[in-house]
Amino acid sequence: MKILVYGAGAIGQFVGGMLVRGGAEVHLIGRPALVSALAAAPLQVQDLDGSVHTIRLTVSATLAEAPAIPDLVILTVKGPATAEAAADLAGHLPAATPVLSFQNGVDNVARISAAAPGLAALAGMVPYNVVQIAPGQVRRTSDGQLMAERAPVTEALLAICERAGLALDLRSDMRAVQWGKLLLNLNNPLNALSGLPLRQQLLDRGYRCLLADLQQEALAVLDRAAEPVAQVTPLPPRWLPRLLRLPTWLFKPLAARMLKISPEARSSMYDDRLAGRPTEIDDLCGAVVRCADSVQQLAPKNLALARLVREAPAGRWYGAAEIAAALRS
Ligand SMILES: NC(=O)c1ccc[n+]([C@@H]2O[C@H](COP(=O)([O-])OP(=O)(O)OC[C@H]3O[C@@H](n4cnc5c(N)ncnc54)[C@H](OP(=O)(O)O)[C@@H]3O)[C@@H](O)[C@H]2O)c1
């Protein structure tokens, strides 16, 4: 299978690299820094068990330089870049080329379909954290299995993933899966504002209670909107706020799997804030607010957190009490 990964950052390099291990022919579309790095040395992909795979694949900064028409596109740009990426793909690829979104949020399939109605957009979900150590070097820092919409092309991808040791679950309820993941991703803005590594931030009950409040608000909105929410962690989604509010001494053993993250890992929204790039806040808290609007309900905490992320000055980090005060206002 010829696979084109469009937007090769942390996730794109990890998934693309692993798929080469499974026998796919992968071409990456990335920024010039990645193109230069991979001209100098092969891609280095470190998996959760510490094993490092050295992978040779092709890369270019533009679609015009891509070597072949792909059987499948995997889209891994951040949400704000989706529409532009989809329009670029539509300008270069034959109609009906499948485009699998391995992005967070619930809106990217609709964005791809709107910007590129001729392409076949498919939903996917990446449950784990991947960090880019440097262009051409990525490391997976937590566990879980990829999920994707069941379709002939993802059925074919399954065999490649199996050979690569890359767990993939094919589903027919991807919207519910994406809402289930979004509940967990509501921690990304808190992590980005805290400036702390994820593990350290999750071990602080103040931040956990904020996350519980955001999730509870989102769950109430989703109930009202009759949007199903799939279980994407060992615990059903409705139990998550209760788990998060437990005292840390009790949370730590019960959430051992959630805390199995490399000590230095942070959310990629932290990286975006640090680099002054647009964040995915509109795809996360913004999606909850839009869903609330659609059923004439309010989501004041998600609304306030989205505003805080947009307005927070670069380099300013926030304690849990400060964020709580902003959410109350
Ligand atoms: N990283 C994680 O742990 C993780 C886990 C689960 C899900 N996700 C989701 O997966 C998606 C990708 O995340 P990520 O962390 O891999 O993001 P990322 O590291 O920022 O990767 C996206 C890459 O695409 C590049 N890009 C954007 N537009 C491009 C274009 N037109 N041509 C070439 N390159 C382009 C970006 O460059 P610029 O930065 O220069 O624009 C960036 O290098 C997001 O939706 C994220 O929420 C991430």
The ligand as an ORCA input file, in Angstrom:
! r2SCAN-3c Opt
* xyz 0 1
  N       1.421     14.604     19.636
  C       0.584     13.832     20.298
  O       0.960     13.244     21.303
  C      -0.817     13.620     19.825
  C      -1.547     12.552     20.369
  C      -2.815     12.286     19.889
  C      -3.363     13.079     18.914
  N      -2.663     14.129     18.428
  C      -3.299     14.930     17.390
  O      -2.674     14.596     16.155
  C      -2.636     15.737     15.293
  C      -1.184     16.013     14.933
  O      -0.498     16.325     16.130
  P       1.080     16.453     16.202
  O       1.420     16.547     17.647
  O       1.728     15.436     15.348
  O       1.261     17.893     15.537
  P       2.604     18.540     14.967
  O       3.779     17.909     15.626
  O       2.425     20.010     15.043
  O       2.605     18.036     13.456
  C       1.935     18.649     12.405
  C       2.989     19.025     11.395
  O       2.376     19.350     10.177
  C       3.088     20.460      9.643
  N       2.272     21.093      8.626
  C       1.142     21.810      8.772
  N       0.700     22.203      7.561
  C       1.573     21.721      6.659
  C       1.658     21.812      5.244
  N       0.754     22.463      4.533
  N       2.701     21.203      4.634
  C       3.633     20.536      5.336
  N       3.608     20.415      6.681
  C       2.577     21.011      7.324
  C       3.326     21.309     10.870
  O       4.272     22.324     10.635
  P       4.095     23.751     11.388
  O       4.096     23.480     12.855
  O       5.278     24.516     10.889
  O       2.786     24.300     10.915
  C       3.822     20.238     11.821
  O       5.178     19.965     11.607
  C      -3.298     16.870     16.094
  O      -4.660     16.947     15.795
  C      -3.116     16.430     17.548
  O      -4.067     16.960     18.437
  C      -1.396     14.417     18.854
*
